[in-house]
Amino acid sequence: MENLLPNYKNDWNYGNAVQDANQVLGLIALAEDDVEEAKKRLLASADSEGSPQMNSFGPNMKLAKALLETGERDVVLEYFNRCGIFWKMGEKKLSEWTAAVKNGEIPEFGGNLLY
């Protein structure tokens, strides 16, 4: 699946595909207790220029939440940082979520767990 991604770099949906592929592979890795692979996949899911959906509504936070539930705060903070590159409209949310994680909390991600 991910080996097809480079063929579609100019497609408007490319950012969504990068996110979705890495989020799914990260959740699978976490289910198999491979935390390091899940962390790698979380960061890779933000390694695009975004997409029309991600730039406005924001990225998916399902894998980030799952990693927070295992105590992996630093990688999630880095993920927020990377998402801020393309999700300018989400600056306030990312700032609030960052503060919550730094306080040892798991943010309420709302709709960002769905898309």
Biopython code that builds the backbone (N, CA, C, O; Angstrom):
import numpy as np
from Bio.PDB.StructureBuilder import StructureBuilder

atoms = [
    (1, "MET", "N", (0.827, -1.180, 0.000)),
    (1, "MET", "CA", (0.000, 0.000, 0.000)),
    (1, "MET", "C", (0.877, 1.250, 0.000)),
    (1, "MET", "O", (0.729, 2.095, -0.883)),
    (2, "GLU", "N", (1.781, 1.389, 0.962)),
    (2, "GLU", "CA", (2.571, 2.613, 1.046)),
    (2, "GLU", "C", (3.584, 2.741, -0.089)),
    (2, "GLU", "O", (4.041, 3.846, -0.385)),
    (3, "ASN", "N", (3.937, 1.637, -0.722)),
    (3, "ASN", "CA", (4.876, 1.733, -1.840)),
    (3, "ASN", "C", (4.232, 2.377, -3.065)),
    (3, "ASN", "O", (4.938, 2.759, -3.998)),
    (4, "LEU", "N", (2.915, 2.503, -3.078)),
    (4, "LEU", "CA", (2.219, 3.185, -4.169)),
    (4, "LEU", "C", (2.178, 4.707, -3.975)),
    (4, "LEU", "O", (1.979, 5.447, -4.938)),
    (5, "LEU", "N", (2.363, 5.168, -2.754)),
    (5, "LEU", "CA", (2.221, 6.591, -2.464)),
    (5, "LEU", "C", (3.059, 7.505, -3.360)),
    (5, "LEU", "O", (2.528, 8.494, -3.866)),
    (6, "PRO", "N", (4.327, 7.218, -3.574)),
    (6, "PRO", "CA", (5.130, 8.134, -4.403)),
    (6, "PRO", "C", (4.583, 8.350, -5.812)),
    (6, "PRO", "O", (4.870, 9.370, -6.438)),
    (7, "ASN", "N", (3.812, 7.414, -6.307)),
    (7, "ASN", "CA", (3.229, 7.550, -7.642)),
    (7, "ASN", "C", (2.144, 8.629, -7.719)),
    (7, "ASN", "O", (1.742, 9.026, -8.813)),
    (8, "TYR", "N", (1.673, 9.100, -6.570)),
    (8, "TYR", "CA", (0.530, 10.010, -6.540)),
    (8, "TYR", "C", (0.828, 11.329, -5.834)),
    (8, "TYR", "O", (-0.089, 11.985, -5.341)),
    (9, "LYS", "N", (2.102, 11.724, -5.781)),
    (9, "LYS", "CA", (2.480, 12.951, -5.071)),
    (9, "LYS", "C", (1.744, 14.190, -5.569)),
    (9, "LYS", "O", (1.539, 15.122, -4.790)),
    (10, "ASN", "N", (1.347, 14.234, -6.815)),
    (10, "ASN", "CA", (0.678, 15.414, -7.363)),
    (10, "ASN", "C", (-0.844, 15.349, -7.252)),
    (10, "ASN", "O", (-1.535, 16.269, -7.691)),
    (11, "ASP", "N", (-1.361, 14.294, -6.682)),
    (11, "ASP", "CA", (-2.805, 14.144, -6.510)),
    (11, "ASP", "C", (-3.256, 14.972, -5.308)),
    (11, "ASP", "O", (-2.557, 15.007, -4.296)),
    (12, "TRP", "N", (-4.394, 15.629, -5.397)),
    (12, "TRP", "CA", (-4.885, 16.458, -4.297)),
    (12, "TRP", "C", (-5.124, 15.642, -3.027)),
    (12, "TRP", "O", (-5.126, 16.196, -1.927)),
    (13, "ASN", "N", (-5.322, 14.345, -3.169)),
    (13, "ASN", "CA", (-5.641, 13.468, -2.040)),
    (13, "ASN", "C", (-4.386, 12.825, -1.432)),
    (13, "ASN", "O", (-4.494, 12.008, -0.518)),
    (14, "TYR", "N", (-3.224, 13.181, -1.923)),
    (14, "TYR", "CA", (-1.967, 12.563, -1.483)),
    (14, "TYR", "C", (-1.774, 12.665, 0.035)),
    (14, "TYR", "O", (-1.436, 11.671, 0.678)),
    (15, "GLY", "N", (-1.979, 13.829, 0.603)),
    (15, "GLY", "CA", (-1.793, 14.009, 2.042)),
    (15, "GLY", "C", (-2.698, 13.097, 2.865)),
    (15, "GLY", "O", (-2.283, 12.550, 3.887)),
    (16, "ASN", "N", (-3.932, 12.941, 2.410)),
    (16, "ASN", "CA", (-4.854, 12.033, 3.099)),
    (16, "ASN", "C", (-4.344, 10.599, 3.037)),
    (16, "ASN", "O", (-4.419, 9.860, 4.019)),
    (17, "ALA", "N", (-3.826, 10.213, 1.876)),
    (17, "ALA", "CA", (-3.319, 8.847, 1.713)),
    (17, "ALA", "C", (-2.111, 8.594, 2.606)),
    (17, "ALA", "O", (-2.001, 7.530, 3.215)),
    (18, "VAL", "N", (-1.202, 9.570, 2.687)),
    (18, "VAL", "CA", (-0.032, 9.439, 3.568)),
    (18, "VAL", "C", (-0.486, 9.278, 5.008)),
    (18, "VAL", "O", (-0.018, 8.399, 5.730)),
    (19, "GLN", "N", (-1.414, 10.149, 5.414)),
    (19, "GLN", "CA", (-1.930, 10.071, 6.781)),
    (19, "GLN", "C", (-2.612, 8.732, 7.042)),
    (19, "GLN", "O", (-2.281, 8.041, 8.005)),
    (20, "ASP", "N", (-3.544, 8.374, 6.201)),
    (20, "ASP", "CA", (-4.354, 7.181, 6.455)),
    (20, "ASP", "C", (-3.513, 5.904, 6.462)),
    (20, "ASP", "O", (-3.684, 5.050, 7.332)),
    (21, "ALA", "N", (-2.611, 5.776, 5.500)),
    (21, "ALA", "CA", (-1.770, 4.576, 5.444)),
    (21, "ALA", "C", (-0.930, 4.447, 6.708)),
    (21, "ALA", "O", (-0.858, 3.371, 7.300)),
    (22, "ASN", "N", (-0.304, 5.527, 7.117)),
    (22, "ASN", "CA", (0.560, 5.464, 8.292)),
    (22, "ASN", "C", (-0.223, 5.316, 9.589)),
    (22, "ASN", "O", (0.238, 4.652, 10.518)),
    (23, "GLN", "N", (-1.387, 5.920, 9.662)),
    (23, "GLN", "CA", (-2.213, 5.766, 10.866)),
    (23, "GLN", "C", (-2.650, 4.304, 11.034)),
    (23, "GLN", "O", (-2.582, 3.747, 12.129)),
    (24, "VAL", "N", (-3.093, 3.701, 9.943)),
    (24, "VAL", "CA", (-3.528, 2.297, 10.020)),
    (24, "VAL", "C", (-2.351, 1.387, 10.373)),
    (24, "VAL", "O", (-2.475, 0.521, 11.239)),
    (25, "LEU", "N", (-1.221, 1.579, 9.713)),
    (25, "LEU", "CA", (-0.046, 0.743, 10.009)),
    (25, "LEU", "C", (0.443, 0.969, 11.440)),
    (25, "LEU", "O", (0.920, 0.039, 12.090)),
    (26, "GLY", "N", (0.324, 2.191, 11.925)),
    (26, "GLY", "CA", (0.706, 2.480, 13.304)),
    (26, "GLY", "C", (-0.213, 1.817, 14.315)),
    (26, "GLY", "O", (0.250, 1.298, 15.330)),
    (27, "LEU", "N", (-1.497, 1.831, 14.047)),
    (27, "LEU", "CA", (-2.446, 1.165, 14.951)),
    (27, "LEU", "C", (-2.232, -0.345, 14.957)),
    (27, "LEU", "O", (-2.355, -0.989, 15.999)),
    (28, "ILE", "N", (-1.917, -0.902, 13.808)),
    (28, "ILE", "CA", (-1.605, -2.333, 13.738)),
    (28, "ILE", "C", (-0.347, -2.626, 14.553)),
    (28, "ILE", "O", (-0.308, -3.582, 15.327)),
    (29, "ALA", "N", (0.674, -1.799, 14.372)),
    (29, "ALA", "CA", (1.923, -1.991, 15.133)),
    (29, "ALA", "C", (1.659, -1.916, 16.634)),
    (29, "ALA", "O", (2.181, -2.725, 17.400)),
    (30, "LEU", "N", (0.857, -0.956, 17.049)),
    (30, "LEU", "CA", (0.546, -0.820, 18.475)),
    (30, "LEU", "C", (-0.218, -2.034, 18.990)),
    (30, "LEU", "O", (0.015, -2.486, 20.111)),
    (31, "ALA", "N", (-1.125, -2.561, 18.181)),
    (31, "ALA", "CA", (-1.868, -3.768, 18.571)),
    (31, "ALA", "C", (-0.946, -4.969, 18.713)),
    (31, "ALA", "O", (-1.245, -5.910, 19.448)),
    (32, "GLU", "N", (0.178, -4.932, 18.002)),
    (32, "GLU", "CA", (1.175, -6.002, 18.088)),
    (32, "GLU", "C", (2.289, -5.674, 19.086)),
    (32, "GLU", "O", (3.333, -6.327, 19.099)),
    (33, "ASP", "N", (2.059, -4.660, 19.919)),
    (33, "ASP", "CA", (3.008, -4.212, 20.950)),
    (33, "ASP", "C", (4.329, -3.710, 20.391)),
    (33, "ASP", "O", (5.352, -3.766, 21.073)),
    (34, "ASP", "N", (4.319, -3.223, 19.168)),
    (34, "ASP", "CA", (5.511, -2.632, 18.568)),
    (34, "ASP", "C", (5.381, -1.110, 18.664)),
    (34, "ASP", "O", (5.034, -0.434, 17.695)),
    (35, "VAL", "N", (5.666, -0.599, 19.847)),
    (35, "VAL", "CA", (5.495, 0.826, 20.131)),
    (35, "VAL", "C", (6.422, 1.678, 19.266)),
    (35, "VAL", "O", (6.019, 2.740, 18.791)),
    (36, "GLU", "N", (7.631, 1.235, 19.062)),
    (36, "GLU", "CA", (8.576, 2.014, 18.262)),
    (36, "GLU", "C", (8.080, 2.187, 16.828)),
    (36, "GLU", "O", (8.196, 3.276, 16.264)),
    (37, "GLU", "N", (7.540, 1.151, 16.243)),
    (37, "GLU", "CA", (6.989, 1.250, 14.886)),
    (37, "GLU", "C", (5.766, 2.167, 14.879)),
    (37, "GLU", "O", (5.584, 2.954, 13.950)),
    (38, "ALA", "N", (4.934, 2.066, 15.906)),
    (38, "ALA", "CA", (3.748, 2.924, 15.994)),
    (38, "ALA", "C", (4.165, 4.393, 16.085)),
    (38, "ALA", "O", (3.542, 5.252, 15.461)),
    (39, "LYS", "N", (5.200, 4.680, 16.848)),
    (39, "LYS", "CA", (5.697, 6.049, 16.968)),
    (39, "LYS", "C", (6.235, 6.549, 15.625)),
    (39, "LYS", "O", (5.978, 7.687, 15.230)),
    (40, "LYS", "N", (6.969, 5.706, 14.944)),
    (40, "LYS", "CA", (7.503, 6.052, 13.627)),
    (40, "LYS", "C", (6.369, 6.363, 12.663)),
    (40, "LYS", "O", (6.446, 7.322, 11.895)),
    (41, "ARG", "N", (5.330, 5.564, 12.701)),
    (41, "ARG", "CA", (4.185, 5.743, 11.809)),
    (41, "ARG", "C", (3.394, 7.012, 12.141)),
    (41, "ARG", "O", (2.883, 7.682, 11.243)),
    (42, "LEU", "N", (3.298, 7.333, 13.419)),
    (42, "LEU", "CA", (2.599, 8.563, 13.809)),
    (42, "LEU", "C", (3.289, 9.765, 13.165)),
    (42, "LEU", "O", (2.635, 10.607, 12.550)),
    (43, "LEU", "N", (4.602, 9.837, 13.308)),
    (43, "LEU", "CA", (5.332, 10.969, 12.731)),
    (43, "LEU", "C", (5.248, 10.959, 11.214)),
    (43, "LEU", "O", (5.114, 12.015, 10.595)),
    (44, "ALA", "N", (5.324, 9.788, 10.612)),
    (44, "ALA", "CA", (5.240, 9.689, 9.156)),
    (44, "ALA", "C", (3.866, 10.121, 8.642)),
    (44, "ALA", "O", (3.747, 10.590, 7.510)),
    (45, "SER", "N", (2.843, 9.966, 9.459)),
    (45, "SER", "CA", (1.495, 10.345, 9.024)),
    (45, "SER", "C", (1.347, 11.855, 8.870)),
    (45, "SER", "O", (0.398, 12.323, 8.240)),
    (46, "ALA", "N", (2.270, 12.616, 9.438)),
    (46, "ALA", "CA", (2.242, 14.075, 9.294)),
    (46, "ALA", "C", (3.250, 14.565, 8.258)),
    (46, "ALA", "O", (3.384, 15.771, 8.049)),
    (47, "ASP", "N", (3.952, 13.655, 7.617)),
    (47, "ASP", "CA", (4.984, 14.027, 6.653)),
    (47, "ASP", "C", (4.410, 14.220, 5.256)),
    (47, "ASP", "O", (4.731, 13.483, 4.324)),
    (48, "SER", "N", (3.573, 15.206, 5.137)),
    (48, "SER", "CA", (3.042, 15.602, 3.838)),
    (48, "SER", "C", (2.784, 17.102, 3.919)),
    (48, "SER", "O", (2.994, 17.729, 4.957)),
    (49, "GLU", "N", (2.337, 17.649, 2.835)),
    (49, "GLU", "CA", (1.988, 19.063, 2.836)),
    (49, "GLU", "C", (0.529, 19.255, 3.211)),
    (49, "GLU", "O", (-0.048, 20.319, 2.986)),
    (50, "GLY", "N", (-0.063, 18.211, 3.787)),
    (50, "GLY", "CA", (-1.462, 18.277, 4.149)),
    (50, "GLY", "C", (-2.352, 17.938, 2.966)),
    (50, "GLY", "O", (-1.919, 17.321, 1.992)),
    (51, "SER", "N", (-3.592, 18.351, 3.074)),
    (51, "SER", "CA", (-4.593, 18.135, 2.041)),
    (51, "SER", "C", (-5.698, 19.156, 2.299)),
    (51, "SER", "O", (-5.700, 19.799, 3.348)),
    (52, "PRO", "N", (-6.621, 19.316, 1.381)),
    (52, "PRO", "CA", (-7.705, 20.255, 1.665)),
    (52, "PRO", "C", (-8.419, 19.936, 2.989)),
    (52, "PRO", "O", (-8.765, 20.847, 3.741)),
    (53, "GLN", "N", (-8.635, 18.665, 3.266)),
    (53, "GLN", "CA", (-9.320, 18.291, 4.504)),
    (53, "GLN", "C", (-8.420, 18.500, 5.731)),
    (53, "GLN", "O", (-8.844, 19.082, 6.729)),
    (54, "MET", "N", (-7.187, 18.023, 5.643)),
    (54, "MET", "CA", (-6.270, 18.124, 6.782)),
    (54, "MET", "C", (-5.917, 19.582, 7.083)),
    (54, "MET", "O", (-5.730, 19.943, 8.245)),
    (55, "ASN", "N", (-5.825, 20.407, 6.069)),
    (55, "ASN", "CA", (-5.477, 21.808, 6.270)),
    (55, "ASN", "C", (-6.603, 22.594, 6.925)),
    (55, "ASN", "O", (-6.351, 23.607, 7.577)),
    (56, "SER", "N", (-7.841, 22.143, 6.759)),
    (56, "SER", "CA", (-8.957, 22.866, 7.355)),
    (56, "SER", "C", (-9.486, 22.186, 8.615)),
    (56, "SER", "O", (-9.584, 22.823, 9.664)),
    (57, "PHE", "N", (-9.824, 20.912, 8.527)),
    (57, "PHE", "CA", (-10.398, 20.217, 9.678)),
    (57, "PHE", "C", (-9.346, 19.620, 10.596)),
    (57, "PHE", "O", (-9.604, 19.375, 11.774)),
    (58, "GLY", "N", (-8.172, 19.389, 10.057)),
    (58, "GLY", "CA", (-7.079, 18.853, 10.856)),
    (58, "GLY", "C", (-6.848, 17.376, 10.628)),
    (58, "GLY", "O", (-7.652, 16.699, 9.987)),
    (59, "PRO", "N", (-5.739, 16.882, 11.159)),
    (59, "PRO", "CA", (-5.368, 15.481, 10.996)),
    (59, "PRO", "C", (-6.109, 14.571, 11.967)),
    (59, "PRO", "O", (-6.744, 15.024, 12.919)),
    (60, "ASN", "N", (-6.006, 13.291, 11.698)),
    (60, "ASN", "CA", (-6.591, 12.273, 12.572)),
    (60, "ASN", "C", (-5.724, 12.095, 13.809)),
    (60, "ASN", "O", (-4.497, 12.071, 13.710)),
    (61, "MET", "N", (-6.347, 11.972, 14.964)),
    (61, "MET", "CA", (-5.636, 11.862, 16.240)),
    (61, "MET", "C", (-5.815, 10.504, 16.920)),
    (61, "MET", "O", (-5.475, 10.341, 18.092)),
    (62, "LYS", "N", (-6.347, 9.538, 16.184)),
    (62, "LYS", "CA", (-6.601, 8.225, 16.784)),
    (62, "LYS", "C", (-5.307, 7.555, 17.257)),
    (62, "LYS", "O", (-5.251, 7.057, 18.382)),
    (63, "LEU", "N", (-4.284, 7.536, 16.428)),
    (63, "LEU", "CA", (-3.015, 6.918, 16.815)),
    (63, "LEU", "C", (-2.333, 7.740, 17.904)),
    (63, "LEU", "O", (-1.740, 7.177, 18.825)),
    (64, "ALA", "N", (-2.410, 9.053, 17.808)),
    (64, "ALA", "CA", (-1.831, 9.911, 18.850)),
    (64, "ALA", "C", (-2.468, 9.608, 20.202)),
    (64, "ALA", "O", (-1.771, 9.491, 21.210)),
    (65, "LYS", "N", (-3.786, 9.481, 20.221)),
    (65, "LYS", "CA", (-4.494, 9.170, 21.477)),
    (65, "LYS", "C", (-4.074, 7.802, 22.010)),
    (65, "LYS", "O", (-3.835, 7.643, 23.207)),
    (66, "ALA", "N", (-3.985, 6.832, 21.130)),
    (66, "ALA", "CA", (-3.588, 5.487, 21.555)),
    (66, "ALA", "C", (-2.177, 5.498, 22.140)),
    (66, "ALA", "O", (-1.910, 4.816, 23.129)),
    (67, "LEU", "N", (-1.280, 6.264, 21.537)),
    (67, "LEU", "CA", (0.078, 6.343, 22.068)),
    (67, "LEU", "C", (0.106, 7.091, 23.397)),
    (67, "LEU", "O", (0.872, 6.728, 24.290)),
    (68, "LEU", "N", (-0.706, 8.115, 23.539)),
    (68, "LEU", "CA", (-0.789, 8.806, 24.829)),
    (68, "LEU", "C", (-1.271, 7.856, 25.922)),
    (68, "LEU", "O", (-0.811, 7.930, 27.061)),
    (69, "GLU", "N", (-2.186, 6.976, 25.576)),
    (69, "GLU", "CA", (-2.701, 6.004, 26.550)),
    (69, "GLU", "C", (-1.627, 5.027, 27.009)),
    (69, "GLU", "O", (-1.774, 4.384, 28.048)),
    (70, "THR", "N", (-0.543, 4.914, 26.235)),
    (70, "THR", "CA", (0.577, 4.056, 26.652)),
    (70, "THR", "C", (1.706, 4.881, 27.264)),
    (70, "THR", "O", (2.766, 4.344, 27.585)),
    (71, "GLY", "N", (1.478, 6.191, 27.427)),
    (71, "GLY", "CA", (2.466, 7.048, 28.068)),
    (71, "GLY", "C", (3.468, 7.700, 27.135)),
    (71, "GLY", "O", (4.443, 8.288, 27.603)),
    (72, "GLU", "N", (3.261, 7.614, 25.842)),
    (72, "GLU", "CA", (4.204, 8.156, 24.856)),
    (72, "GLU", "C", (3.882, 9.620, 24.546)),
    (72, "GLU", "O", (3.303, 9.927, 23.504)),
    (73, "ARG", "N", (4.258, 10.508, 25.448)),
    (73, "ARG", "CA", (3.936, 11.930, 25.298)),
    (73, "ARG", "C", (4.844, 12.649, 24.302)),
    (73, "ARG", "O", (4.361, 13.436, 23.488)),
    (74, "ASP", "N", (6.142, 12.391, 24.355)),
    (74, "ASP", "CA", (7.083, 13.156, 23.533)),
    (74, "ASP", "C", (6.805, 13.030, 22.042)),
    (74, "ASP", "O", (6.843, 14.024, 21.317)),
    (75, "VAL", "N", (6.529, 11.822, 21.582)),
    (75, "VAL", "CA", (6.276, 11.628, 20.157)),
    (75, "VAL", "C", (4.976, 12.318, 19.739)),
    (75, "VAL", "O", (4.877, 12.822, 18.621)),
    (76, "VAL", "N", (3.996, 12.343, 20.615)),
    (76, "VAL", "CA", (2.733, 13.014, 20.297)),
    (76, "VAL", "C", (2.944, 14.529, 20.225)),
    (76, "VAL", "O", (2.365, 15.193, 19.365)),
    (77, "LEU", "N", (3.754, 15.069, 21.106)),
    (77, "LEU", "CA", (4.068, 16.495, 21.050)),
    (77, "LEU", "C", (4.788, 16.841, 19.746)),
    (77, "LEU", "O", (4.525, 17.883, 19.146)),
    (78, "GLU", "N", (5.681, 15.982, 19.316)),
    (78, "GLU", "CA", (6.362, 16.193, 18.041)),
    (78, "GLU", "C", (5.361, 16.094, 16.883)),
    (78, "GLU", "O", (5.455, 16.849, 15.915)),
    (79, "TYR", "N", (4.425, 15.183, 16.979)),
    (79, "TYR", "CA", (3.377, 15.055, 15.955)),
    (79, "TYR", "C", (2.567, 16.347, 15.863)),
    (79, "TYR", "O", (2.314, 16.847, 14.767)),
    (80, "PHE", "N", (2.164, 16.882, 17.004)),
    (80, "PHE", "CA", (1.435, 18.153, 17.008)),
    (80, "PHE", "C", (2.257, 19.233, 16.303)),
    (80, "PHE", "O", (1.732, 20.004, 15.500)),
    (81, "ASN", "N", (3.533, 19.274, 16.612)),
    (81, "ASN", "CA", (4.432, 20.256, 16.019)),
    (81, "ASN", "C", (4.455, 20.124, 14.493)),
    (81, "ASN", "O", (4.362, 21.120, 13.775)),
    (82, "ARG", "N", (4.580, 18.904, 14.012)),
    (82, "ARG", "CA", (4.605, 18.667, 12.559)),
    (82, "ARG", "C", (3.268, 19.002, 11.912)),
    (82, "ARG", "O", (3.228, 19.528, 10.800)),
    (83, "CYS", "N", (2.176, 18.701, 12.602)),
    (83, "CYS", "CA", (0.847, 19.012, 12.058)),
    (83, "CYS", "C", (0.640, 20.521, 11.946)),
    (83, "CYS", "O", (-0.094, 20.988, 11.074)),
    (84, "GLY", "N", (1.280, 21.271, 12.818)),
    (84, "GLY", "CA", (1.164, 22.719, 12.779)),
    (84, "GLY", "C", (1.721, 23.323, 11.505)),
    (84, "GLY", "O", (1.389, 24.459, 11.166)),
    (85, "ILE", "N", (2.557, 22.592, 10.796)),
    (85, "ILE", "CA", (3.131, 23.085, 9.545)),
    (85, "ILE", "C", (2.046, 23.261, 8.482)),
    (85, "ILE", "O", (2.062, 24.234, 7.729)),
    (86, "PHE", "N", (1.110, 22.320, 8.424)),
    (86, "PHE", "CA", (0.060, 22.411, 7.404)),
    (86, "PHE", "C", (-1.298, 22.807, 7.967)),
    (86, "PHE", "O", (-2.143, 23.305, 7.223)),
    (87, "TRP", "N", (-1.531, 22.599, 9.270)),
    (87, "TRP", "CA", (-2.846, 22.893, 9.856)),
    (87, "TRP", "C", (-2.824, 24.241, 10.554)),
    (87, "TRP", "O", (-2.882, 24.316, 11.781)),
    (88, "LYS", "N", (-2.742, 25.295, 9.773)),
    (88, "LYS", "CA", (-2.691, 26.652, 10.324)),
    (88, "LYS", "C", (-3.994, 27.007, 11.038)),
    (88, "LYS", "O", (-3.987, 27.723, 12.040)),
    (89, "MET", "N", (-5.102, 26.506, 10.521)),
    (89, "MET", "CA", (-6.401, 26.801, 11.132)),
    (89, "MET", "C", (-6.554, 26.118, 12.497)),
    (89, "MET", "O", (-7.435, 26.480, 13.277)),
    (90, "GLY", "N", (-5.714, 25.153, 12.780)),
    (90, "GLY", "CA", (-5.808, 24.414, 14.036)),
    (90, "GLY", "C", (-4.818, 24.858, 15.092)),
    (90, "GLY", "O", (-4.592, 24.151, 16.074)),
    (91, "GLU", "N", (-4.231, 26.015, 14.898)),
    (91, "GLU", "CA", (-3.209, 26.487, 15.834)),
    (91, "GLU", "C", (-3.710, 26.506, 17.279)),
    (91, "GLU", "O", (-3.001, 26.087, 18.193)),
    (92, "LYS", "N", (-4.927, 26.991, 17.477)),
    (92, "LYS", "CA", (-5.491, 27.063, 18.833)),
    (92, "LYS", "C", (-5.674, 25.667, 19.430)),
    (92, "LYS", "O", (-5.303, 25.424, 20.579)),
    (93, "LYS", "N", (-6.244, 24.756, 18.650)),
    (93, "LYS", "CA", (-6.442, 23.389, 19.141)),
    (93, "LYS", "C", (-5.102, 22.733, 19.464)),
    (93, "LYS", "O", (-4.946, 22.116, 20.518)),
    (94, "LEU", "N", (-4.140, 22.866, 18.557)),
    (94, "LEU", "CA", (-2.827, 22.243, 18.789)),
    (94, "LEU", "C", (-2.178, 22.808, 20.047)),
    (94, "LEU", "O", (-1.533, 22.078, 20.800)),
    (95, "SER", "N", (-2.347, 24.085, 20.267)),
    (95, "SER", "CA", (-1.788, 24.722, 21.464)),
    (95, "SER", "C", (-2.465, 24.185, 22.729)),
    (95, "SER", "O", (-1.797, 23.893, 23.721)),
    (96, "GLU", "N", (-3.779, 24.059, 22.686)),
    (96, "GLU", "CA", (-4.526, 23.516, 23.838)),
    (96, "GLU", "C", (-4.158, 22.055, 24.091)),
    (96, "GLU", "O", (-3.958, 21.645, 25.235)),
    (97, "TRP", "N", (-4.073, 21.280, 23.021)),
    (97, "TRP", "CA", (-3.717, 19.869, 23.158)),
    (97, "TRP", "C", (-2.302, 19.712, 23.691)),
    (97, "TRP", "O", (-2.038, 18.836, 24.515)),
    (98, "THR", "N", (-1.391, 20.560, 23.223)),
    (98, "THR", "CA", (-0.006, 20.512, 23.698)),
    (98, "THR", "C", (0.048, 20.785, 25.194)),
    (98, "THR", "O", (0.733, 20.078, 25.933)),
    (99, "ALA", "N", (-0.669, 21.801, 25.637)),
    (99, "ALA", "CA", (-0.702, 22.134, 27.068)),
    (99, "ALA", "C", (-1.261, 20.968, 27.877)),
    (99, "ALA", "O", (-0.734, 20.635, 28.938)),
    (100, "ALA", "N", (-2.327, 20.349, 27.376)),
    (100, "ALA", "CA", (-2.936, 19.221, 28.090)),
    (100, "ALA", "C", (-1.947, 18.065, 28.214)),
    (100, "ALA", "O", (-1.809, 17.483, 29.289)),
    (101, "VAL", "N", (-1.264, 17.731, 27.131)),
    (101, "VAL", "CA", (-0.309, 16.615, 27.148)),
    (101, "VAL", "C", (0.844, 16.930, 28.097)),
    (101, "VAL", "O", (1.291, 16.059, 28.845)),
    (102, "LYS", "N", (1.320, 18.158, 28.069)),
    (102, "LYS", "CA", (2.407, 18.546, 28.975)),
    (102, "LYS", "C", (1.979, 18.467, 30.437)),
    (102, "LYS", "O", (2.809, 18.297, 31.330)),
    (103, "ASN", "N", (0.663, 18.593, 30.672)),
    (103, "ASN", "CA", (0.118, 18.455, 32.031)),
    (103, "ASN", "C", (-0.219, 17.009, 32.380)),
    (103, "ASN", "O", (-0.798, 16.742, 33.433)),
    (104, "GLY", "N", (0.140, 16.083, 31.507)),
    (104, "GLY", "CA", (-0.109, 14.674, 31.767)),
    (104, "GLY", "C", (-1.512, 14.216, 31.437)),
    (104, "GLY", "O", (-1.924, 13.134, 31.858)),
    (105, "GLU", "N", (-2.245, 15.006, 30.703)),
    (105, "GLU", "CA", (-3.625, 14.680, 30.355)),
    (105, "GLU", "C", (-3.715, 14.169, 28.917)),
    (105, "GLU", "O", (-2.800, 14.356, 28.115)),
    (106, "ILE", "N", (-4.821, 13.529, 28.619)),
    (106, "ILE", "CA", (-5.133, 13.142, 27.243)),
    (106, "ILE", "C", (-6.230, 14.085, 26.776)),
    (106, "ILE", "O", (-7.328, 14.086, 27.333)),
    (107, "PRO", "N", (-5.940, 14.891, 25.750)),
    (107, "PRO", "CA", (-6.927, 15.869, 25.288)),
    (107, "PRO", "C", (-8.201, 15.220, 24.767)),
    (107, "PRO", "O", (-8.225, 14.044, 24.406)),
    (108, "GLU", "N", (-9.250, 16.020, 24.740)),
    (108, "GLU", "CA", (-10.490, 15.629, 24.091)),
    (108, "GLU", "C", (-10.338, 15.996, 22.623)),
    (108, "GLU", "O", (-10.404, 17.175, 22.275)),
    (109, "PHE", "N", (-10.140, 15.032, 21.776)),
    (109, "PHE", "CA", (-9.853, 15.293, 20.368)),
    (109, "PHE", "C", (-11.096, 15.491, 19.503)),
    (109, "PHE", "O", (-10.988, 15.921, 18.354)),
    (110, "GLY", "N", (-12.265, 15.183, 20.042)),
    (110, "GLY", "CA", (-13.497, 15.405, 19.318)),
    (110, "GLY", "C", (-13.502, 14.759, 17.948)),
    (110, "GLY", "O", (-13.149, 13.588, 17.802)),
    (111, "GLY", "N", (-13.906, 15.531, 16.937)),
    (111, "GLY", "CA", (-14.024, 15.035, 15.570)),
    (111, "GLY", "C", (-12.715, 14.581, 14.965)),
    (111, "GLY", "O", (-12.714, 13.843, 13.980)),
    (112, "ASN", "N", (-11.595, 15.010, 15.537)),
    (112, "ASN", "CA", (-10.307, 14.604, 14.977)),
    (112, "ASN", "C", (-9.990, 13.129, 15.230)),
    (112, "ASN", "O", (-8.959, 12.628, 14.780)),
    (113, "LEU", "N", (-10.849, 12.456, 15.929)),
    (113, "LEU", "CA", (-10.707, 10.997, 16.060)),
    (113, "LEU", "C", (-11.443, 10.285, 14.920)),
    (113, "LEU", "O", (-11.300, 9.077, 14.735)),
    (114, "LEU", "N", (-12.217, 11.041, 14.172)),
    (114, "LEU", "CA", (-13.034, 10.452, 13.119)),
    (114, "LEU", "C", (-12.504, 10.690, 11.721)),
    (114, "LEU", "O", (-12.740, 9.870, 10.834)),
    (115, "TYR", "N", (-11.803, 11.774, 11.499)),
    (115, "TYR", "CA", (-11.322, 12.069, 10.157)),
    (115, "TYR", "C", (-9.846, 12.267, 10.121)),
    (115, "TYR", "O", (-9.283, 12.526, 9.057)),
]
sb = StructureBuilder()
sb.init_structure("model")
sb.init_model(0)
sb.init_chain("A")
sb.init_seg("    ")
for serial, (resi, resn, name, xyz) in enumerate(atoms, 1):
    if name == "N":
        sb.init_residue(resn, " ", resi, " ")
    sb.init_atom(name, np.array(xyz, "f"), 0.0, 1.0, " ", f" {name:<3s}", serial, name[0])
structure = sb.get_structure()
